[in-house]
């Protein structure tokens, strides 16, 4: 695993998301890179290179969540705008994945051992300093104890269900990219940003064609999600094709049963000649 790809992977995924789903032809990309570069320069000025690594990490967290005022708004954080770095960098508001992205980017430029962890409830960060390991919540920059993590885990999976070491392992770049993609699609579809969602899904499906073996288990779900977007857009004929494909490929998936129950109502929206 290349460490630089681990730290930069989320930033690259978010940059790609912006380029695919917006219509400004990348005009904001220069601003994003300038703002990110500005944060790096500010951090280097106040975090001496000779400082102890743990001290550097602590100072970086103080800078980002204290002096710079980054954080999550619990009432507004699960919104699509929080997945666009240009918005997050200007407002200093985001969600754990976008704030974690910025923190990982800074850690990479400052050569600090912070890494992403695909914890089941949300992205968390892991600091590896010698034999010591600490976990950080990108929501607010606070350290998480094992008890904190276990409580979150039980909230997702049930009381008494234990975490495994795998749940706290450093994420692979491809895992990180895929987790972000699912979150981004969910936000776009929920808020009915249909044009952007369709472009993003089409881009992913096009990528899958070149790496079919790697994504053969994911591709049917991407087709299902495209069907959901097409149905929201009123393109029922194309949506039905994607739904049928998903049901054929994943007949035992719970959402396949739901779609089978809903297909008769969707097909009622189609002209008779498209069904026969």
C-alpha positions as CSV (number, residue, x, y, z in Angstrom):
1,X,0.0,0.0,0.0
2,X,1.4,3.4,-1.0
3,X,1.2,5.7,2.0
4,X,0.8,8.9,-0.1
5,X,-2.2,7.3,-2.0
6,X,-3.8,6.5,1.4
7,X,-3.5,10.1,2.6
8,X,-4.3,11.7,-0.8
9,X,-7.0,9.2,-1.9
10,X,-10.0,11.0,-0.4
11,X,-8.9,14.4,-1.7
12,X,-8.5,12.9,-5.2
13,X,-12.0,11.3,-5.0
14,X,-13.6,14.5,-3.9
15,X,-11.8,16.5,-6.6
16,X,-13.0,14.0,-9.2
17,X,-16.6,14.2,-7.8
18,X,-16.6,18.0,-8.2
19,X,-15.3,17.8,-11.8
20,X,-17.9,15.2,-12.8
21,X,-21.0,16.6,-11.2
22,X,-20.6,20.4,-11.7
23,X,-21.0,22.4,-14.9
24,X,-18.4,25.1,-14.3
25,X,-15.7,23.2,-16.4
26,X,-13.4,23.1,-13.4
27,X,-13.3,26.9,-12.9
28,X,-13.3,26.4,-9.1
29,X,-10.5,23.9,-9.1
30,X,-7.8,26.6,-9.0
31,X,-9.6,28.2,-6.0
32,X,-9.7,24.8,-4.2
33,X,-6.0,24.2,-4.7
34,X,-5.2,27.7,-3.7
35,X,-7.2,27.5,-0.5
36,X,-5.7,24.1,0.3
37,X,-2.2,25.4,-0.4
38,X,-2.9,28.4,1.9
39,X,-3.8,26.1,4.8
40,X,-0.6,24.2,4.3
41,X,1.5,27.3,4.4
42,X,-0.3,28.6,7.5
43,X,0.2,25.2,9.2
44,X,3.9,25.1,8.4
45,X,4.4,28.6,9.9
46,X,3.0,27.6,13.3
47,X,4.1,23.9,13.5
48,X,7.9,23.8,13.8
49,X,9.5,20.9,12.0
50,X,11.6,20.0,15.0
51,X,8.6,19.5,17.2
52,X,7.7,16.0,18.5
53,X,5.3,14.2,16.2
54,X,2.5,14.0,18.8
55,X,2.8,17.7,19.5
56,X,2.6,18.4,15.8
57,X,-0.6,16.4,15.4
58,X,-2.1,18.1,18.5
59,X,-1.2,21.6,17.1
60,X,-2.7,20.7,13.7
61,X,-6.0,19.7,15.3
62,X,-6.0,22.9,17.4
63,X,-5.4,24.9,14.2
64,X,-8.1,23.3,12.2
65,X,-10.9,23.0,14.7
66,X,-9.8,25.9,17.0
67,X,-8.2,28.8,15.2
68,X,-9.7,28.1,11.8
69,X,-13.1,27.0,13.1
70,X,-13.7,24.0,11.0
71,X,-16.5,21.7,12.2
72,X,-19.8,19.9,11.5
73,X,-23.2,21.3,11.9
74,X,-25.3,18.5,13.3
75,X,-28.5,20.0,11.7
76,X,-27.0,20.5,8.3
77,X,-24.0,18.2,7.8
78,X,-25.6,15.5,5.7
79,X,-26.1,17.7,2.6
80,X,-24.5,17.5,-0.8
81,X,-22.9,20.9,-0.6
82,X,-20.7,19.5,2.2
83,X,-19.1,17.1,-0.3
84,X,-17.8,20.0,-2.4
85,X,-14.4,21.2,-1.2
86,X,-15.0,24.7,-2.5
87,X,-18.0,25.1,-0.2
88,X,-16.3,23.5,2.8
89,X,-13.1,25.5,2.5
90,X,-15.1,28.8,2.3
91,X,-17.7,28.0,5.0
92,X,-15.5,25.9,7.3
93,X,-18.5,23.6,7.6
94,X,-18.7,20.0,6.3
95,X,-19.3,16.4,7.2
96,X,-16.7,14.0,8.7
97,X,-15.6,12.8,5.3
98,X,-14.9,16.3,3.9
99,X,-13.2,17.5,7.1
100,X,-11.2,14.3,7.3
101,X,-10.2,14.8,3.7
102,X,-8.7,18.2,4.5
103,X,-7.0,17.0,7.6
104,X,-5.4,14.0,5.7
105,X,-4.3,16.4,2.9
106,X,-2.6,18.6,5.5
107,X,-1.1,15.6,7.3
108,X,0.4,14.4,3.9
109,X,2.0,17.8,3.3
110,X,3.4,18.0,6.8
111,X,4.5,14.4,6.8
112,X,2.4,13.4,9.8
113,X,1.3,9.8,10.4
114,X,-2.5,10.3,10.1
115,X,-4.5,7.7,8.1
116,X,-8.1,7.1,7.2
117,X,-10.1,4.3,8.9
118,X,-13.3,3.0,7.3
119,X,-15.2,2.7,10.6
120,X,-18.7,1.4,10.1
121,X,-20.4,4.5,11.5
122,X,-18.3,7.2,9.7
123,X,-14.8,8.0,8.6
124,X,-12.3,8.3,11.5
125,X,-8.6,9.0,11.5
126,X,-5.8,6.9,13.0
127,X,-2.5,8.4,14.3
128,X,0.3,5.9,14.3
129,X,3.3,7.3,16.4
130,X,5.8,4.6,17.1
131,X,4.0,1.9,19.0
132,X,1.2,4.2,20.0
133,X,-2.1,4.4,18.2
134,X,-4.7,7.1,18.7
135,X,-8.1,7.7,16.9
136,X,-9.5,11.1,16.0
137,X,-13.0,12.1,15.1
138,X,-12.9,14.4,12.1
139,X,-16.3,15.7,13.2
140,X,-14.7,17.9,15.8
141,X,-11.0,16.9,16.0
142,X,-11.3,15.2,19.4
143,X,-9.6,12.0,20.3
144,X,-11.7,8.8,20.5
145,X,-11.1,6.2,23.2
146,X,-11.7,2.5,22.6
147,X,-14.8,2.9,24.8
148,X,-16.1,5.7,22.5
149,X,-15.5,3.6,19.4
150,X,-17.2,0.5,21.0
151,X,-20.2,2.6,21.9
152,X,-20.5,3.8,18.3
153,X,-20.1,0.3,17.0
154,X,-22.8,-1.1,19.3
155,X,-25.1,1.7,18.2
156,X,-24.7,0.4,14.6
157,X,-24.7,-3.4,15.3
158,X,-26.2,-4.0,18.7
159,X,-25.3,-4.0,22.3
160,X,-22.3,-6.3,23.1
161,X,-21.2,-6.8,19.5
162,X,-17.4,-6.5,19.7
163,X,-15.2,-4.5,17.3
164,X,-12.4,-6.3,15.4
165,X,-9.0,-5.1,14.5
166,X,-10.1,-5.0,10.9
167,X,-12.7,-2.3,11.8
168,X,-9.8,-0.1,13.0
169,X,-7.3,-0.8,10.2
170,X,-5.9,1.8,7.8
171,X,-8.2,1.9,4.8
172,X,-7.0,0.9,1.3
173,X,-7.3,3.7,-1.3
174,X,-9.9,1.8,-3.3
175,X,-12.0,1.2,-0.2
176,X,-11.9,4.9,0.6
177,X,-12.9,5.9,-2.9
178,X,-15.8,3.4,-2.9
179,X,-17.1,4.5,0.5
180,X,-17.0,8.1,-0.6
181,X,-18.8,7.3,-3.9
182,X,-21.7,5.5,-2.0
183,X,-22.1,8.5,0.3
184,X,-22.0,11.0,-2.5
185,X,-24.6,9.1,-4.6
186,X,-26.8,8.8,-1.5
187,X,-26.8,12.5,-1.0
188,X,-27.4,13.4,-4.6
189,X,-30.2,10.9,-5.0
190,X,-31.9,11.9,-1.7
191,X,-31.8,15.6,-2.6
192,X,-32.9,14.8,-6.2
193,X,-29.9,16.3,-7.9
194,X,-30.7,14.0,-10.7
195,X,-28.5,15.4,-13.5
196,X,-25.5,15.4,-11.2
197,X,-26.3,11.9,-9.9
198,X,-26.7,10.5,-13.4
199,X,-23.4,11.9,-14.6
200,X,-21.6,10.6,-11.6
201,X,-23.1,7.1,-11.9
202,X,-22.5,7.0,-15.7
203,X,-18.9,8.0,-15.1
204,X,-18.5,5.1,-12.6
205,X,-20.1,2.6,-15.0
206,X,-17.8,3.7,-17.7
207,X,-14.8,3.2,-15.4
208,X,-16.2,-0.3,-14.6
209,X,-16.1,-1.3,-18.2
210,X,-12.3,-1.0,-18.2
211,X,-11.9,-2.9,-15.0
212,X,-14.8,-5.3,-15.1
213,X,-13.3,-8.1,-12.9
214,X,-12.5,-5.6,-10.1
215,X,-16.1,-4.2,-10.1
216,X,-18.2,-7.1,-11.1
217,X,-19.9,-7.3,-7.7
218,X,-20.5,-3.6,-7.5
219,X,-21.7,-2.9,-11.1
220,X,-25.3,-4.3,-10.6
221,X,-25.8,-2.0,-7.7
222,X,-24.6,1.0,-9.7
223,X,-27.2,0.0,-12.4
224,X,-29.9,-0.2,-9.7
225,X,-29.0,3.3,-8.5
226,X,-29.0,4.6,-12.0
227,X,-32.5,3.2,-12.3
228,X,-33.6,5.1,-9.2
229,X,-32.3,8.3,-10.7
230,X,-33.9,7.7,-14.1
231,X,-37.2,6.9,-12.4
232,X,-37.0,10.2,-10.5
233,X,-36.4,11.9,-13.8
234,X,-39.5,10.2,-15.4
235,X,-37.3,8.1,-17.7
236,X,-39.3,4.9,-16.7
237,X,-38.4,2.8,-19.7
238,X,-34.7,3.1,-19.1
239,X,-35.2,2.7,-15.3
240,X,-37.1,-0.5,-15.8
241,X,-34.3,-2.0,-17.8
242,X,-31.8,-1.2,-15.0
243,X,-34.1,-2.6,-12.4
244,X,-34.6,-5.9,-14.3
245,X,-30.9,-6.2,-14.7
246,X,-30.3,-5.7,-11.0
247,X,-32.9,-8.3,-10.1
248,X,-31.4,-10.8,-12.4
249,X,-27.9,-10.3,-11.1
250,X,-28.8,-10.0,-7.4
251,X,-32.1,-11.9,-6.9
252,X,-31.6,-12.4,-3.2
253,X,-30.7,-8.9,-2.3
254,X,-33.4,-7.3,-0.1
255,X,-33.8,-4.3,-2.5
256,X,-34.4,-6.8,-5.3
257,X,-37.5,-8.0,-3.5
258,X,-38.7,-4.4,-3.0
259,X,-38.1,-3.6,-6.7
260,X,-40.0,-6.7,-7.8
261,X,-43.0,-5.5,-5.8
262,X,-42.8,-1.9,-7.2
263,X,-42.1,-2.8,-10.9
264,X,-45.8,-3.3,-11.8
265,X,-46.6,0.2,-10.7
266,X,-43.6,1.6,-12.5
267,X,-44.4,-0.2,-15.7
268,X,-47.9,1.3,-15.6
269,X,-46.2,4.6,-16.5
270,X,-44.9,3.2,-19.7
271,X,-46.7,3.4,-23.1
272,X,-48.1,0.0,-24.2
273,X,-45.8,-0.3,-27.2
274,X,-42.7,-0.1,-25.0
275,X,-43.8,-3.0,-22.9
276,X,-44.5,-5.4,-25.8
